[in-house]
């Protein structure tokens, strides 16, 4: 976007109650309304997520379009396309970006066209700034009607994947914010284009999946742990963890369907160790940490870093921290020093006690997810 100004505005970060937009038909919702809707539903969860994490989730959602796109299965494409729009809005909300004004700057006033485009493209003077999502889909389809004749939905998905990759790269390299937000606008435009090429009404498919609540837990303000994936668990043992305790954790996790990623380093003593831990945590959906019982061992304070990283990157309800009941040590340090994080260390006496406590945690989570699968809302 070059020197195009960034459009931002302050948003009051409240996650309770319904806005006036929820009283109107979804077809009348503006892009600002959609951002406010997703901000209300997911803002409490996303406040603790990094931009990198949210971009990685957007990458995953775009990748999930590949298989259904191969078969042109609209019944599978539609909900995945709704997810892409949801994460795009959530990113814009987190970055305080006025996505509507940003997209209008790029695709309204300064719509880029390839060199082969003919001069008989619709004049932008024929259009005013779109308001609703349907207005935006119509604008993009008309402004790019010539280009769209040469595009297939698959071609459009490939182009979207490139822009998502560029977004991740620019964010990693700490590029100027206008370059990052320009890519976000491009992803929004490709979402509209794919919907148009497949003759899907994006507003309808988004509303059908999300309506006014999280489609997983059914809550209007999503802050439950059961909405997260339930596949991979990060596991960390201290240098004093017995083989029997290790077996209890790994066996129980496997019995509940988890693939475990075990941190092989006894202690975090270098930036390389920290990077390795973060890499494993970022690939996980849950975590289990067995703390060293003795706080005087500074080498095991690396587990404090791991615990904070897990609480930051994962859902807190999917992070279980255990410590020996007869000692205080690192558990007391975490609970007192990082009181605002409300870290809960579960005390255990021996391997058998550990097994019962851990499996009770996993069973509780499984039951909640079963209730959601059966259509019951978790309050």
KAWOMO-V804057 format. One line per field, one symbol per residue. psi: psi as a letter, one per 40 degrees, with the letter a starting at -180 (. if undefined). A space follows every 50 residues. Layout:
# KAWOMO-V804057
psi: ???
This chain:
# KAWOMO-V804057
psi: ebehihhiihhhgifiiiiddeeiideehidddddddddddedddedeii dddddddddddddeedddddefgdddddddddddddddddddddefhgdd ddddddecdfhhiideiiefihheeeiihididddddddddddfddddde iiddddddddddddddddddddefiidddddddddddddddddddddefh hdddddddddbfihedeeidhhfieeeiifdhhhhhiieehidddddddd dddddeeihihhhehdiheiddddddddddddeieiihhhiheheegdde eddddddddddddihdeehhhiihdeicbddddddddfddefhhhhhida dddddddddddddddddddddddeehhh.
